[in-house]
Amino acid sequence: MKLEGKVAVVTGSASGIGAAIAGAFAAEGARVAGIDLRPSRCAISLEADVTDEEAVRGAVGAVVERWGRVDILSTNAGIAVRKPVDELAAEEWDRVMAVNLRGVFLASKYALPHMGSGAAIVHMASVVGLMGTRNRAVYTATKGAIIALTRNMALDYAGRGIRVNCICPGFTRTPLTEKLFADPEREARFRALHPLGRLGEPEDVARAAVFLASADAGWITGVALPVDGGFTAGQAADI
Ligand SMILES: NC(=O)c1ccc[n+]([C@@H]2O[C@H](COP(=O)([O-])OP(=O)(O)OC[C@H]3O[C@@H](n4cnc5c(N)ncnc54)[C@H](O)[C@@H]3O)[C@@H](O)[C@H]2O)c1
């Protein structure tokens, strides 16, 4: 088991990618605490809004009180709004920034004091943080920012032996994306963007999170790892 005895905190753990990561960490021997608006299937399930500083401080504090430390932090809580800039309400901009970015900051801020040498942080960015994608202005901005934050945090905490990486998934089947894939023709267009010919499953992303959280990735920090069926490799069409 790759994560035997590790204490893991996973945000966005009630659904989709975060739930798969929580399950994969537990299957590899970690004790997993989930933080989500909704209940998670984790050894500790904490219901908290990741944008609420006191709630995040309290949730991480509850984990440390019970298990004494944090070895792995995986940040997945995220929301999306599909609009270009001129159609976005300022409130929509603020909320997506708050969940996707402030939430990552707060979880990191309150976990880091309890992390020691050998600990690992795995943020959830996206391929849309690496490449432009139409109609997703604020979502894309948060994911690009997570990639930049990952590099910065990797430098800031390397001296303490804490590794910080992020994953950039391609389009993955979860409740967040199910509406996009409901129409078979549209689903086929999404599939065609991924040279390996299929959409991602949450478990595809979870396996990469286990790797980055484990000692197998012991000399890897500051990277943005695409897990995307080749989406970012280039133009999938034969032109
Ligand atoms: N599904 C994809 O195609 C895809 C691709 C790239 C990146 N991602 C990223 O992966 C992460 C997980 O996405 P998913 O597809 O599994 O979505 P999802 O909607 O299935 O899960 C997101 C989880 O975050 C929780 N959450 C939302 N707002 C919260 C808040 N304020 N506080 C606490 N919890 C909150 C939700 O309750 C939910 O359980 C997100 O950061 C998303 O941007 C998803």
The ligand as an ORCA input file, in Angstrom:
! r2SCAN-3c Opt
* xyz 0 1
  N     -15.043     16.955    -14.313
  C     -14.128     17.481    -15.130
  O     -14.181     17.341    -16.352
  C     -12.989     18.269    -14.539
  C     -11.906     18.568    -15.382
  C     -10.835     19.284    -14.872
  C     -10.863     19.703    -13.546
  N     -11.912     19.407    -12.755
  C     -11.866     19.868    -11.370
  O     -11.969     18.779    -10.489
  C     -12.555     19.213     -9.263
  C     -13.718     18.309     -8.918
  O     -14.695     18.429     -9.955
  P     -15.807     17.327    -10.217
  O     -15.963     17.252    -11.696
  O     -15.508     16.094     -9.446
  O     -17.097     18.103     -9.663
  P     -18.287     17.645     -8.683
  O     -19.318     18.716     -8.835
  O     -18.679     16.224     -8.947
  O     -17.622     17.721     -7.233
  C     -17.278     18.942     -6.648
  C     -17.462     18.814     -5.148
  O     -17.072     20.078     -4.561
  C     -18.017     20.389     -3.562
  N     -18.050     21.833     -3.346
  C     -18.494     22.781     -4.213
  N     -18.421     23.986     -3.638
  C     -17.939     23.803     -2.385
  C     -17.654     24.665     -1.300
  N     -17.874     25.987     -1.399
  N     -17.163     24.139     -0.163
  C     -16.969     22.784     -0.055
  N     -17.218     21.925     -1.038
  C     -17.699     22.425     -2.193
  C     -19.348     19.868     -4.084
  O     -20.293     19.701     -3.035
  C     -18.928     18.566     -4.734
  O     -18.993     17.478     -3.828
  C     -12.970     20.672     -9.477
  O     -11.966     21.513     -8.935
  C     -13.010     20.798    -10.986
  O     -12.774     22.120    -11.403
  C     -12.996     18.688    -13.222
*
